[in-house]
Amino acid sequence: MIRFLVVALLVIPTIVNGQNLQKATFAAGCFWCTEEAFDKLPGVVSTTSGYMGGQKKHPTYEEVSAGSTGHAEVVQVVYDPAKLSYERLLEQFWLNHDPTVTNRQFCDAGSQYRPAIFYHSDEQKRLADASKAKWEKDKPFRQPILTSIVPAGEFWPAEDYHQDYYKKNPARYRFYVTGCGRYDRLDQLWGALRKK
């Protein structure tokens, strides 16, 4: 009974102020950068940095960073499907991570930085599988796509100082993202597709 209730809660849309909102969860390396990428989209109501896909309850950043909990750094996106489609979120995800590697993104290495789509419903899985197949066919690079598509598990929000980090610490964030080579690598992989 509890298992059924948990599964049901994962697929029921969130109702906030009378709006029918939905959630999506993505792992694209550093959650600071992933938050920034999704916050740009009209129809995104909120982004929350956190952890998913591990065994430990209530993991801390230090534990996840050590690679001992099995979690990935993720961003959970709450969005208004009347204004933004899950397909558009998937496109934003693909163009904002390196799908040619596992257990790393840019200068960050370890399983906590593995790229993944965590689906919350059968429909999200179907759309994620279709988008991965599309990019396998149309990708502008030679390497295979290694990004995984896995069921969403329990989401653990990261500590407050990680939330909206790119807004609260713009100079430090810019130094990190530039020094890490994130944008250079994304431009190398995706080229003009990132300029749309």
N, CA, C and O atoms as a DFTB+ gen file, in Angstrom:
784 C
 N C O
     1  1       0.818      -1.202       0.000
     2  2       0.000       0.000       0.000
     3  2       0.855       1.257       0.000
     4  3       0.570       2.206      -0.729
     5  1       1.915       1.265       0.825
     6  2       2.796       2.436       0.890
     7  2       3.506       2.625      -0.442
     8  3       3.638       3.753      -0.917
     9  1       3.967       1.528      -1.054
    10  2       4.640       1.628      -2.346
    11  2       3.696       2.250      -3.384
    12  3       4.108       3.119      -4.152
    13  1       2.429       1.808      -3.409
    14  2       1.453       2.371      -4.344
    15  2       1.269       3.864      -4.106
    16  3       1.207       4.644      -5.057
    17  1       1.181       4.264      -2.839
    18  2       0.982       5.673      -2.505
    19  2       2.159       6.522      -2.963
    20  3       1.966       7.614      -3.497
    21  1       3.388       6.026      -2.758
    22  2       4.579       6.763      -3.187
    23  2       4.583       6.917      -4.702
    24  3       4.842       8.006      -5.213
    25  1       4.297       5.832      -5.427
    26  2       4.252       5.893      -6.884
    27  2       3.172       6.865      -7.341
    28  3       3.401       7.656      -8.256
    29  1       2.014       6.818      -6.724
    30  2       0.921       7.716      -7.098
    31  2       1.309       9.164      -6.877
    32  3       0.995      10.019      -7.705
    33  1       1.984       9.456      -5.783
    34  2       2.388      10.839      -5.505
    35  2       3.398      11.350      -6.518
    36  3       3.448      12.551      -6.784
    37  1       4.207      10.460      -7.092
    38  2       5.198      10.879      -8.079
    39  2       4.565      11.338      -9.377
    40  3       5.151      12.158     -10.084
    41  1       3.383      10.833      -9.712
    42  2       2.789      11.165     -11.002
    43  2       1.628      12.148     -10.899
    44  3       1.144      12.631     -11.922
    45  1       1.177      12.450      -9.702
    46  2       0.081      13.398      -9.544
    47  2       0.627      14.806      -9.714
    48  3       1.606      15.159      -9.057
    49  1       0.027      15.625     -10.574
    50  2       0.507      16.993     -10.736
    51  2       0.399      17.769      -9.429
    52  3      -0.452      17.484      -8.587
    53  1       1.268      18.742      -9.281
    54  2       1.255      19.611      -8.121
    55  2       0.271      20.744      -8.375
    56  3       0.293      21.352      -9.445
    57  1      -0.591      21.035      -7.405
    58  2      -1.538      22.145      -7.536
    59  2      -1.064      23.261      -6.607
    60  3      -0.998      23.071      -5.393
    61  1      -0.735      24.423      -7.169
    62  2      -0.293      25.573      -6.393
    63  2      -1.093      26.785      -6.845
    64  3      -1.094      27.134      -8.025
    65  1      -1.772      27.422      -5.899
    66  2      -2.593      28.605      -6.220
    67  2      -3.523      28.343      -7.405
    68  3      -3.689      29.199      -8.274
    69  1      -4.121      27.164      -7.431
    70  2      -5.063      26.833      -8.485
    71  2      -4.420      26.452      -9.809
    72  3      -5.124      26.135     -10.767
    73  1      -3.086      26.479      -9.877
    74  2      -2.398      26.108     -11.120
    75  2      -2.088      24.616     -11.113
    76  3      -1.749      24.048     -10.075
    77  1      -2.207      23.987     -12.275
    78  2      -1.840      22.596     -12.450
    79  2      -0.366      22.565     -12.858
    80  3      -0.043      22.764     -14.029
    81  1       0.517      22.320     -11.909
    82  2       1.951      22.328     -12.173
    83  2       2.489      20.911     -12.196
    84  3       1.912      20.008     -11.590
    85  1       3.596      20.720     -12.895
    86  2       4.238      19.419     -12.944
    87  2       5.697      19.567     -12.584
    88  3       6.234      20.675     -12.557
    89  1       6.345      18.430     -12.304
    90  2       7.764      18.483     -11.976
    91  2       8.571      17.574     -12.882
    92  3       8.090      16.558     -13.382
    93  1       9.810      17.979     -13.072
    94  2      10.772      17.222     -13.857
    95  2      12.094      17.283     -13.109
    96  3      12.379      18.269     -12.429
    97  1      12.898      16.243     -13.229
    98  2      14.165      16.201     -12.507
    99  2      15.285      15.782     -13.452
   100  3      15.186      14.786     -14.168
   101  1      16.360      16.582     -13.429
   102  2      17.485      16.362     -14.335
   103  2      18.804      16.421     -13.584
   104  3      18.976      17.230     -12.673
   105  1      19.734      15.555     -13.973
   106  2      21.113      15.595     -13.489
   107  2      21.983      15.979     -14.681
   108  3      22.054      15.251     -15.671
   109  1      22.640      17.125     -14.576
   110  2      23.467      17.626     -15.686
   111  2      24.790      18.177     -15.154
   112  3      25.297      19.187     -15.642
   113  1      25.338      17.500     -14.147
   114  2      26.557      17.992     -13.527
   115  2      26.228      18.915     -12.373
   116  3      25.244      18.710     -11.663
   117  1      27.045      19.919     -12.189
   118  2      26.879      20.863     -11.087
   119  2      25.475      21.452     -11.079
   120  3      25.021      22.007     -12.079
   121  1      24.786      21.328      -9.937
   122  2      23.399      21.808      -9.910
   123  2      23.291      23.322      -9.975
   124  3      22.241      23.835     -10.361
   125  1      24.334      24.057      -9.614
   126  2      24.292      25.521      -9.762
   127  2      24.055      25.884     -11.230
   128  3      23.229      26.740     -11.548
   129  1      24.795      25.215     -12.114
   130  2      24.723      25.503     -13.557
   131  2      23.403      25.019     -14.149
   132  3      22.837      25.660     -15.034
   133  1      22.927      23.900     -13.662
   134  2      21.679      23.341     -14.173
   135  2      20.503      24.233     -13.787
   136  3      19.591      24.448     -14.586
   137  1      20.527      24.751     -12.563
   138  2      19.485      25.702     -12.136
   139  2      19.432      26.897     -13.079
   140  3      18.361      27.291     -13.540
   141  1      20.599      27.467     -13.359
   142  2      20.645      28.648     -14.229
   143  2      20.040      28.346     -15.599
   144  3      19.280      29.152     -16.136
   145  1      20.374      27.194     -16.159
   146  2      19.887      26.830     -17.496
   147  2      18.358      26.742     -17.538
   148  3      17.743      27.198     -18.502
   149  1      17.748      26.169     -16.516
   150  2      16.291      26.005     -16.516
   151  2      15.552      27.263     -16.079
   152  3      14.429      27.503     -16.523
   153  1      16.156      28.059     -15.227
   154  2      15.500      29.300     -14.780
   155  2      15.235      30.255     -15.939
   156  3      14.372      31.126     -15.830
   157  1      15.951      30.109     -17.033
   158  2      15.804      30.999     -18.194
   159  2      14.512      30.762     -18.964
   160  3      14.096      31.613     -19.751
   161  1      13.879      29.622     -18.749
   162  2      12.721      29.247     -19.568
   163  2      11.417      29.821     -19.034
   164  3      11.087      29.614     -17.865
   165  1      10.660      30.545     -19.877
   166  2       9.316      30.985     -19.472
   167  2       8.448      29.753     -19.199
   168  3       8.438      28.805     -19.985
   169  1       7.732      29.776     -18.097
   170  2       6.903      28.638     -17.711
   171  2       7.499      27.842     -16.575
   172  3       6.810      27.026     -15.963
   173  1       8.793      28.069     -16.274
   174  2       9.399      27.440     -15.098
   175  2       8.967      28.243     -13.877
   176  3       9.182      29.454     -13.814
   177  1       8.364      27.572     -12.920
   178  2       7.884      28.208     -11.693
   179  2       8.988      28.237     -10.641
   180  3       9.159      29.233      -9.939
   181  1       9.738      27.135     -10.536
   182  2      10.840      27.085      -9.578
   183  2      11.837      26.009      -9.977
   184  3      11.504      25.050     -10.673
   185  1      13.066      26.196      -9.517
   186  2      14.098      25.165      -9.624
   187  2      14.688      24.981      -8.231
   188  3      14.905      25.947      -7.500
   189  1      14.941      23.732      -7.878
   190  2      15.519      23.431      -6.573
   191  2      16.678      22.463      -6.759
   192  3      16.506      21.375      -7.310
   193  1      17.850      22.858      -6.300
   194  2      19.006      21.965      -6.325
   195  2      18.853      20.911      -5.242
   196  3      18.356      21.189      -4.151
   197  1      19.290      19.691      -5.561
   198  2      19.192      18.632      -4.577
   199  2      19.882      17.365      -5.027
   200  3      20.754      17.380      -5.896
   201  1      19.471      16.266      -4.414
   202  2      20.122      14.972      -4.620
   203  2      19.061      13.906      -4.882
   204  3      17.982      13.928      -4.290
   205  1      19.384      12.971      -5.778
   206  2      18.470      11.870      -6.100
   207  2      19.304      10.683      -6.557
   208  3      20.435      10.837      -7.018
   209  1      18.726       9.505      -6.421
   210  2      19.346       8.310      -6.975
   211  2      20.301       7.586      -6.049
   212  3      21.047       6.712      -6.491
   213  1      20.293       7.934      -4.771
   214  2      21.198       7.284      -3.830
   215  2      20.474       6.494      -2.767
   216  3      19.251       6.359      -2.793
   217  1      21.255       5.967      -1.819
   218  2      20.682       5.105      -0.791
   219  2      20.437       5.822       0.534
   220  3      19.511       5.454       1.257
   221  1      21.223       6.816       0.869
   222  2      21.157       7.439       2.192
   223  2      20.020       8.448       2.278
   224  3      19.798       9.225       1.350
   225  1      19.313       8.433       3.377
   226  2      18.268       9.442       3.607
   227  2      18.916      10.711       4.130
   228  3      19.884      10.661       4.889
   229  1      18.377      11.839       3.721
   230  2      18.864      13.153       4.160
   231  2      20.375      13.328       3.942
   232  3      21.094      13.680       4.877
   233  1      20.856      13.087       2.724
   234  2      22.299      13.229       2.505
   235  2      22.716      14.699       2.581
   236  3      21.929      15.598       2.285
   237  1      23.952      14.920       2.977
   238  2      24.518      16.264       2.987
   239  2      25.380      16.450       1.740
   240  3      25.761      15.485       1.078
   241  1      25.673      17.695       1.439
   242  2      26.537      17.989       0.294
   243  2      27.895      17.306       0.456
   244  3      28.433      16.757      -0.506
   245  1      28.440      17.338       1.651
   246  2      29.740      16.728       1.895
   247  2      29.695      15.223       1.629
   248  3      30.625      14.671       1.041
   249  1      28.621      14.556       2.056
   250  2      28.494      13.117       1.826
   251  2      28.331      12.800       0.343
   252  3      28.954      11.869      -0.169
   253  1      27.501      13.566      -0.341
   254  2      27.290      13.330      -1.769
   255  2      28.578      13.610      -2.535
   256  3      28.947      12.852      -3.431
   257  1      29.263      14.700      -2.183
   258  2      30.524      15.060      -2.853
   259  2      31.596      14.001      -2.671
   260  3      32.443      13.807      -3.542
   261  1      31.557      13.323      -1.548
   262  2      32.534      12.258      -1.294
   263  2      32.258      11.021      -2.152
   264  3      33.107      10.136      -2.260
   265  1      31.070      10.960      -2.760
   266  2      30.735       9.850      -3.646
   267  2      30.293       8.593      -2.936
   268  3      30.245       7.526      -3.548
   269  1      29.966       8.692      -1.649
   270  2      29.659       7.487      -0.877
   271  2      28.166       7.182      -0.761
   272  3      27.807       6.112      -0.269
   273  1      27.286       8.080      -1.196
   274  2      25.846       7.866      -0.993
   275  2      25.130       7.341      -2.235
   276  3      24.004       6.852      -2.139
   277  1      25.770       7.440      -3.397
   278  2      25.139       7.004      -4.641
   279  2      24.240       8.041      -5.292
   280  3      23.691       7.789      -6.365
   281  1      24.078       9.206      -4.667
   282  2      23.221      10.248      -5.230
   283  2      23.900      10.985      -6.385
   284  3      25.126      11.019      -6.492
   285  1      23.081      11.562      -7.227
   286  2      23.543      12.517      -8.238
   287  2      23.080      13.905      -7.817
   288  3      22.036      14.055      -7.181
   289  1      23.859      14.912      -8.173
   290  2      23.379      16.285      -8.026
   291  2      22.312      16.497      -9.098
   292  3      22.557      16.251     -10.279
   293  1      21.139      16.951      -8.689
   294  2      20.020      17.140      -9.617
   295  2      19.380      18.506      -9.395
   296  3      19.610      19.179      -8.390
   297  1      18.574      18.878     -10.371
   298  2      17.692      20.034     -10.207
   299  2      16.281      19.554     -10.463
   300  3      15.996      18.934     -11.487
   301  1      15.394      19.849      -9.510
   302  2      13.981      19.551      -9.696
   303  2      13.294      20.821     -10.175
   304  3      13.348      21.866      -9.526
   305  1      12.652      20.701     -11.319
   306  2      11.995      21.828     -11.977
   307  2      10.493      21.692     -11.795
   308  3       9.918      20.659     -12.139
   309  1       9.853      22.719     -11.260
   310  2       8.393      22.785     -11.219
   311  2       7.996      23.749     -12.334
   312  3       8.494      24.872     -12.413
   313  1       7.089      23.287     -13.193
   314  2       6.745      24.083     -14.369
   315  2       5.248      24.024     -14.654
   316  3       4.530      23.136     -14.195
   317  1       4.816      25.006     -15.429
   318  2       3.412      25.108     -15.826
   319  2       3.272      24.521     -17.231
   320  3       3.713      25.140     -18.199
   321  1       2.659      23.326     -17.359
   322  2       2.563      22.694     -18.673
   323  2       1.683      23.456     -19.663
   324  3       1.702      23.163     -20.858
   325  1       0.912      24.435     -19.175
   326  2       0.144      25.285     -20.099
   327  2       1.053      26.285     -20.805
   328  3       0.691      26.837     -21.844
   329  1       2.239      26.516     -20.235
   330  2       3.176      27.491     -20.806
   331  2       4.469      26.872     -21.322
   332  3       5.178      27.479     -22.124
   333  1       4.771      25.669     -20.861
   334  2       6.051      25.047     -21.183
   335  2       5.872      23.536     -21.257
   336  3       5.318      22.928     -20.342
   337  1       6.336      22.937     -22.332
   338  2       6.183      21.490     -22.496
   339  2       7.370      20.742     -21.900
   340  3       8.466      21.284     -21.758
   341  1       7.122      19.498     -21.561
   342  2       8.212      18.644     -21.083
   343  2       9.247      18.456     -22.195
   344  3      10.441      18.346     -21.918
   345  1       8.791      18.418     -23.452
   346  2       9.720      18.299     -24.577
   347  2      10.694      19.477     -24.619
   348  3      11.875      19.295     -24.915
   349  1      10.206      20.678     -24.325
   350  2      11.096      21.851     -24.319
   351  2      12.091      21.761     -23.166
   352  3      13.248      22.152     -23.319
   353  1      11.657      21.252     -22.014
   354  2      12.586      21.020     -20.905
   355  2      13.666      20.016     -21.297
   356  3      14.836      20.197     -20.962
   357  1      13.276      18.967     -21.999
   358  2      14.251      17.971     -22.456
   359  2      15.268      18.611     -23.402
   360  3      16.466      18.344     -23.298
   361  1      14.802      19.443     -24.312
   362  2      15.732      20.112     -25.232
   363  2      16.735      20.962     -24.446
   364  3      17.931      20.948     -24.737
   365  1      16.243      21.696     -23.458
   366  2      17.127      22.524     -22.636
   367  2      18.149      21.655     -21.897
   368  3      19.318      22.021     -21.776
   369  1      17.697      20.516     -21.414
   370  2      18.597      19.587     -20.733
   371  2      19.701      19.113     -21.666
   372  3      20.882      19.196     -21.327
   373  1      19.321      18.612     -22.847
   374  2      20.333      18.071     -23.758
   375  2      21.387      19.112     -24.110
   376  3      22.579      18.804     -24.117
   377  1      20.967      20.332     -24.399
   378  2      21.893      21.365     -24.858
   379  2      22.705      21.991     -23.727
   380  3      23.525      22.878     -23.967
   381  1      22.482      21.536     -22.503
   382  2      23.191      22.090     -21.350
   383  2      23.953      21.036     -20.543
   384  3      24.240      21.235     -19.362
   385  1      24.274      19.924     -21.186
   386  2      25.175      18.961     -20.552
   387  2      25.939      18.203     -21.631
   388  3      25.604      18.255     -22.814
   389  1      26.970      17.502     -21.188
   390  2      27.789      16.686     -22.083
   391  2      27.304      15.244     -21.981
   392  3      27.592      14.566     -20.995
   393  1      26.570      14.767     -22.989
   394  2      26.005      13.420     -22.910
   395  2      26.979      12.316     -23.328
   396  3      26.600      11.147     -23.392
   397  1      28.229      12.683     -23.614
   398  2      29.198      11.704     -24.118
   399  2      30.036      11.073     -23.012
   400  3      30.922      10.263     -23.284
   401  1      29.755      11.444     -21.765
   402  2      30.547      10.916     -20.645
   403  2      29.618      10.408     -19.538
   404  3      28.457      10.807     -19.440
   405  1      30.158       9.533     -18.725
   406  2      29.451       9.101     -17.513
   407  2      30.320       9.469     -16.322
   408  3      31.542       9.568     -16.428
   409  1      29.669       9.668     -15.199
   410  2      30.368       9.935     -13.944
   411  2      31.281      11.156     -14.003
   412  3      32.325      11.203     -13.351
   413  1      30.870      12.132     -14.790
   414  2      31.577      13.410     -14.800
   415  2      30.796      14.393     -15.662
   416  3      30.003      13.999     -16.517
   417  1      31.034      15.671     -15.422
   418  2      30.585      16.741     -16.307
   419  2      31.647      17.834     -16.202
   420  3      31.881      18.403     -15.136
   421  1      32.281      18.105     -17.340
   422  2      33.269      19.172     -17.417
   423  2      34.399      18.909     -16.416
   424  3      35.016      17.846     -16.483
   425  1      34.698      19.833     -15.488
   426  2      35.825      19.610     -14.564
   427  2      35.425      18.808     -13.328
   428  3      36.285      18.480     -12.511
   429  1      34.161      18.490     -13.173
   430  2      33.689      17.757     -11.992
   431  2      33.621      16.266     -12.302
   432  3      32.978      15.852     -13.266
   433  1      34.291      15.464     -11.475
   434  2      34.324      14.020     -11.708
   435  2      33.743      13.283     -10.513
   436  3      33.858      13.725      -9.370
   437  1      33.116      12.149     -10.803
   438  2      32.519      11.309      -9.774
   439  2      31.095      10.965     -10.158
   440  3      30.476      11.666     -10.958
   441  1      30.572       9.887      -9.590
   442  2      29.225       9.429      -9.953
   443  2      28.153      10.450      -9.578
   444  3      27.055      10.418     -10.134
   445  1      28.448      11.348      -8.651
   446  2      27.483      12.379      -8.267
   447  2      27.255      13.393      -9.390
   448  3      26.313      14.183      -9.330
   449  1      28.114      13.372     -10.413
   450  2      27.971      14.280     -11.553
   451  2      27.499      13.558     -12.816
   452  3      27.583      14.107     -13.915
   453  1      27.007      12.334     -12.660
   454  2      26.546      11.574     -13.822
   455  2      25.321      12.261     -14.436
   456  3      24.457      12.749     -13.709
   457  1      25.243      12.299     -15.770
   458  2      24.069      12.899     -16.403
   459  2      22.910      11.899     -16.451
   460  3      23.098      10.722     -16.757
   461  1      21.714      12.394     -16.144
   462  2      20.545      11.503     -16.139
   463  2      19.259      12.307     -16.230
   464  3      19.178      13.452     -15.787
   465  1      18.264      11.671     -16.815
   466  2      16.890      12.156     -16.768
   467  2      16.156      11.245     -15.787
   468  3      16.083      10.034     -15.993
   469  1      15.617      11.831     -14.724
   470  2      14.837      11.077     -13.742
   471  2      13.359      11.316     -14.057
   472  3      12.836      12.404     -13.812
   473  1      12.691      10.299     -14.598
   474  2      11.307      10.495     -15.015
   475  2      10.333      10.226     -13.870
   476  3      10.560       9.361     -13.025
   477  1       9.233      11.000     -13.870
   478  2       8.216      10.908     -12.820
   479  2       6.943      10.196     -13.280
   480  3       6.036       9.979     -12.477
   481  1       6.865       9.831     -14.555
   482  2       5.669       9.159     -15.067
   483  2       6.039       8.378     -16.324
   484  3       7.105       8.579     -16.904
   485  1       5.152       7.497     -16.728
   486  2       5.368       6.748     -17.974
   487  2       5.450       7.693     -19.163
   488  3       6.225       7.460     -20.090
   489  1       4.656       8.756     -19.140
   490  2       4.681       9.723     -20.241
   491  2       6.030      10.438     -20.309
   492  3       6.574      10.629     -21.397
   493  1       6.571      10.830     -19.163
   494  2       7.897      11.458     -19.171
   495  2       8.952      10.481     -19.686
   496  3       9.852      10.877     -20.426
   497  1       8.848       9.216     -19.304
   498  2       9.804       8.220     -19.807
   499  2       9.694       8.090     -21.320
   500  3      10.706       8.049     -22.019
   501  1       8.475       8.025     -21.821
   502  2       8.271       7.900     -23.268
   503  2       8.892       9.088     -24.001
   504  3       9.592       8.917     -24.999
   505  1       8.628      10.290     -23.496
   506  2       9.156      11.495     -24.141
   507  2      10.680      11.577     -24.020
   508  3      11.355      12.013     -24.953
   509  1      11.221      11.158     -22.872
   510  2      12.674      11.163     -22.686
   511  2      13.345      10.169     -23.624
   512  3      14.367      10.485     -24.233
   513  1      12.777       8.964     -23.748
   514  2      13.322       7.964     -24.670
   515  2      13.286       8.473     -26.107
   516  3      14.241       8.287     -26.861
   517  1      12.182       9.115     -26.483
   518  2      12.048       9.647     -27.847
   519  2      13.065      10.759     -28.097
   520  3      13.647      10.839     -29.179
   521  1      13.277      11.613     -27.100
   522  2      14.233      12.705     -27.303
   523  2      15.656      12.172     -27.395
   524  3      16.460      12.680     -28.176
   525  1      15.972      11.152     -26.601
   526  2      17.311      10.562     -26.686
   527  2      17.529       9.920     -28.053
   528  3      18.599      10.055     -28.646
   529  1      16.509       9.221     -28.550
   530  2      16.601       8.603     -29.874
   531  2      16.771       9.663     -30.962
   532  3      17.534       9.471     -31.909
   533  1      16.066      10.766     -30.825
   534  2      16.187      11.871     -31.798
   535  2      17.611      12.405     -31.816
   536  3      18.199      12.592     -32.881
   537  1      18.171      12.654     -30.612
   538  2      19.527      13.203     -30.558
   539  2      20.566      12.179     -30.985
   540  3      21.603      12.560     -31.527
   541  1      20.325      10.896     -30.759
   542  2      21.252       9.874     -31.272
   543  2      21.348       9.976     -32.790
   544  3      22.417       9.795     -33.373
   545  1      20.220      10.266     -33.414
   546  2      20.177      10.370     -34.881
   547  2      20.710      11.713     -35.377
   548  3      21.413      11.764     -36.386
   549  1      20.381      12.803     -34.675
   550  2      20.665      14.154     -35.169
   551  2      21.818      14.858     -34.458
   552  3      22.058      16.035     -34.725
   553  1      22.517      14.201     -33.590
   554  2      23.571      14.857     -32.801
   555  2      24.665      15.391     -33.717
   556  3      24.985      14.772     -34.731
   557  1      25.247      16.551     -33.359
   558  2      26.298      17.140     -34.181
   559  2      27.705      16.681     -33.780
   560  3      28.681      17.358     -34.103
   561  1      27.827      15.559     -33.091
   562  2      29.125      15.031     -32.671
   563  2      29.125      13.528     -32.898
   564  3      28.066      12.926     -33.075
   565  1      30.300      12.920     -32.895
   566  2      30.434      11.499     -33.236
   567  2      30.171      10.536     -32.079
   568  3      29.628       9.451     -32.289
   569  1      30.544      10.917     -30.878
   570  2      30.493      10.005     -29.742
   571  2      29.059       9.558     -29.446
   572  3      28.103      10.279     -29.732
   573  1      28.920       8.353     -28.866
   574  2      27.577       7.899     -28.479
   575  2      27.043       8.694     -27.288
   576  3      27.809       9.260     -26.509
   577  1      25.733       8.724     -27.163
   578  2      25.085       9.379     -26.032
   579  2      24.996       8.366     -24.891
   580  3      24.453       7.274     -25.056
   581  1      25.539       8.745     -23.733
   582  2      25.613       7.854     -22.579
   583  2      24.675       8.254     -21.441
   584  3      24.611       7.563     -20.424
   585  1      23.957       9.350     -21.598
   586  2      23.042       9.839     -20.562
   587  2      21.983       8.785     -20.262
   588  3      21.390       8.216     -21.178
   589  1      21.750       8.528     -18.991
   590  2      20.765       7.513     -18.609
   591  2      19.386       8.125     -18.382
   592  3      19.248       9.314     -18.096
   593  1      18.374       7.276     -18.518
   594  2      16.981       7.633     -18.261
   595  2      16.486       6.642     -17.217
   596  3      16.369       5.446     -17.487
   597  1      16.197       7.152     -16.017
   598  2      15.903       6.275     -14.884
   599  2      14.698       6.792     -14.104
   600  3      14.392       7.983     -14.166
   601  1      14.010       5.916     -13.370
   602  2      12.862       6.380     -12.578
   603  2      13.305       7.342     -11.479
   604  3      14.368       7.172     -10.881
   605  1      12.489       8.340     -11.225
   606  2      12.753       9.273     -10.131
   607  2      12.617       8.543      -8.806
   608  3      11.745       7.690      -8.636
   609  1      13.472       8.881      -7.894
   610  2      13.384       8.371      -6.534
   611  2      13.076       9.525      -5.597
   612  3      12.534      10.551      -6.009
   613  1      13.422       9.345      -4.351
   614  2      13.180      10.405      -3.382
   615  2      14.120      11.577      -3.649
   616  3      15.314      11.392      -3.886
   617  1      13.568      12.767      -3.608
   618  2      14.328      13.993      -3.837
   619  2      14.670      14.628      -2.498
   620  3      13.802      14.830      -1.649
   621  1      15.947      14.939      -2.327
   622  2      16.428      15.590      -1.110
   623  2      16.961      16.964      -1.485
   624  3      18.000      17.050      -2.139
   625  1      16.288      18.043      -1.096
   626  2      16.787      19.383      -1.408
   627  2      18.173      19.604      -0.817
   628  3      18.465      19.165       0.296
   629  1      19.017      20.286      -1.573
   630  2      20.349      20.643      -1.086
   631  2      20.239      21.762      -0.059
   632  3      19.185      22.377       0.104
   633  1      21.318      22.005       0.611
   634  2      21.388      23.039       1.628
   635  2      21.062      24.404       1.026
   636  3      21.262      24.631      -0.167
   637  1      20.561      25.307       1.863
   638  2      20.103      26.623       1.393
   639  2      21.164      27.386       0.618
   640  3      20.841      28.067      -0.356
   641  1      22.415      27.290       1.025
   642  2      23.445      28.082       0.344
   643  2      23.678      27.645      -1.099
   644  3      24.300      28.376      -1.871
   645  1      23.188      26.462      -1.476
   646  2      23.299      26.016      -2.872
   647  2      22.151      26.540      -3.742
   648  3      22.291      26.610      -4.963
   649  1      21.039      26.902      -3.139
   650  2      19.868      27.337      -3.910
   651  2      20.144      28.716      -4.524
   652  3      20.588      29.634      -3.836
   653  1      19.875      28.846      -5.824
   654  2      20.083      30.109      -6.541
   655  2      21.515      30.618      -6.385
   656  3      21.745      31.825      -6.316
   657  1      22.459      29.708      -6.332
   658  2      23.855      30.102      -6.108
   659  2      24.330      31.097      -7.160
   660  3      25.031      32.056      -6.840
   661  1      23.949      30.871      -8.411
   662  2      24.417      31.750      -9.488
   663  2      23.892      33.176      -9.338
   664  3      24.508      34.119      -9.836
   665  1      22.759      33.341      -8.655
   666  2      22.219      34.683      -8.404
   667  2      22.851      35.315      -7.162
   668  3      23.163      36.506      -7.151
   669  1      23.036      34.507      -6.123
   670  2      23.535      35.031      -4.853
   671  2      25.040      35.297      -4.870
   672  3      25.534      36.146      -4.128
   673  1      25.764      34.567      -5.722
   674  2      27.229      34.673      -5.788
   675  2      27.679      34.777      -7.245
   676  3      28.404      33.903      -7.719
   677  1      27.270      35.819      -7.962
   678  2      27.528      35.870      -9.404
   679  2      29.009      35.846      -9.786
   680  3      29.375      35.193     -10.763
   681  1      29.863      36.538      -9.042
   682  2      31.285      36.556      -9.389
   683  2      31.912      35.178      -9.186
   684  3      32.636      34.685     -10.051
   685  1      31.633      34.565      -8.045
   686  2      32.171      33.219      -7.788
   687  2      31.620      32.211      -8.784
   688  3      32.349      31.346      -9.269
   689  1      30.332      32.324      -9.087
   690  2      29.716      31.411     -10.048
   691  2      30.370      31.553     -11.423
   692  3      30.713      30.550     -12.050
   693  1      30.544      32.773     -11.889
   694  2      31.142      33.012     -13.204
   695  2      32.567      32.460     -13.241
   696  3      32.971      31.858     -14.236
   697  1      33.327      32.659     -12.168
   698  2      34.686      32.130     -12.084
   699  2      34.666      30.602     -12.187
   700  3      35.461      30.012     -12.919
   701  1      33.757      29.974     -11.450
   702  2      33.643      28.512     -11.468
   703  2      33.275      27.995     -12.860
   704  3      33.943      27.113     -13.399
   705  1      32.223      28.544     -13.427
   706  2      31.701      27.999     -14.685
   707  2      32.686      28.229     -15.839
   708  3      32.789      27.404     -16.747
   709  1      33.402      29.347     -15.795
   710  2      34.400      29.620     -16.834
   711  2      35.621      28.729     -16.633
   712  3      36.111      28.114     -17.581
   713  1      36.108      28.662     -15.404
   714  2      37.275      27.844     -15.106
   715  2      37.039      26.366     -15.350
   716  3      37.972      25.629     -15.670
   717  1      35.812      25.936     -15.203
   718  2      35.446      24.526     -15.397
   719  2      35.339      24.171     -16.885
   720  3      35.319      22.992     -17.240
   721  1      35.272      25.179     -17.750
   722  2      35.179      24.927     -19.188
   723  2      33.809      24.504     -19.663
   724  3      33.677      23.953     -20.756
   725  1      32.785      24.750     -18.862
   726  2      31.434      24.287     -19.183
   727  2      30.933      24.835     -20.519
   728  3      30.557      24.066     -21.404
   729  1      30.929      26.146     -20.665
   730  2      30.353      26.737     -21.875
   731  2      31.184      26.430     -23.117
   732  3      30.627      26.226     -24.195
   733  1      32.505      26.395     -22.981
   734  2      33.351      26.047     -24.120
   735  2      33.028      24.645     -24.616
   736  3      32.901      24.419     -25.820
   737  1      32.897      23.709     -23.689
   738  2      32.601      22.322     -24.077
   739  2      31.198      22.207     -24.672
   740  3      31.004      21.494     -25.657
   741  1      30.226      22.893     -24.093
   742  2      28.870      22.841     -24.645
   743  2      28.836      23.413     -26.052
   744  3      28.178      22.854     -26.930
   745  1      29.525      24.504     -26.275
   746  2      29.582      25.093     -27.624
   747  2      30.289      24.154     -28.597
   748  3      29.893      24.039     -29.757
   749  1      31.340      23.482     -28.117
   750  2      32.054      22.527     -28.964
   751  2      31.133      21.374     -29.366
   752  3      31.131      20.951     -30.522
   753  1      30.358      20.871     -28.416
   754  2      29.464      19.741     -28.686
   755  2      28.265      20.126     -29.546
   756  3      27.974      19.468     -30.545
   757  1      27.578      21.183     -29.159
   758  2      26.263      21.494     -29.718
   759  2      26.281      22.624     -30.748
   760  3      25.325      22.784     -31.506
   761  1      27.359      23.407     -30.781
   762  2      27.501      24.466     -31.784
   763  2      26.336      25.416     -31.823
   764  3      25.876      25.901     -30.789
   765  1      25.858      25.682     -33.022
   766  2      24.802      26.678     -33.246
   767  2      23.481      26.302     -32.590
   768  3      22.641      27.174     -32.368
   769  1      23.277      25.030     -32.276
   770  2      22.024      24.623     -31.627
   771  2      21.834      25.323     -30.288
   772  3      20.701      25.533     -29.854
   773  1      22.928      25.684     -29.633
   774  2      22.837      26.367     -28.335
   775  2      22.468      27.844     -28.499
   776  3      22.093      28.499     -27.527
   777  1      22.571      28.361     -29.701
   778  2      22.310      29.785     -29.933
   779  2      20.850      30.061     -30.276
   780  3      20.444      31.218     -30.387
   781  1      20.051      28.987     -30.446
   782  2      18.647      29.181     -30.835
   783  2      17.878      29.948     -29.792
   784  3      16.685      30.197     -29.963
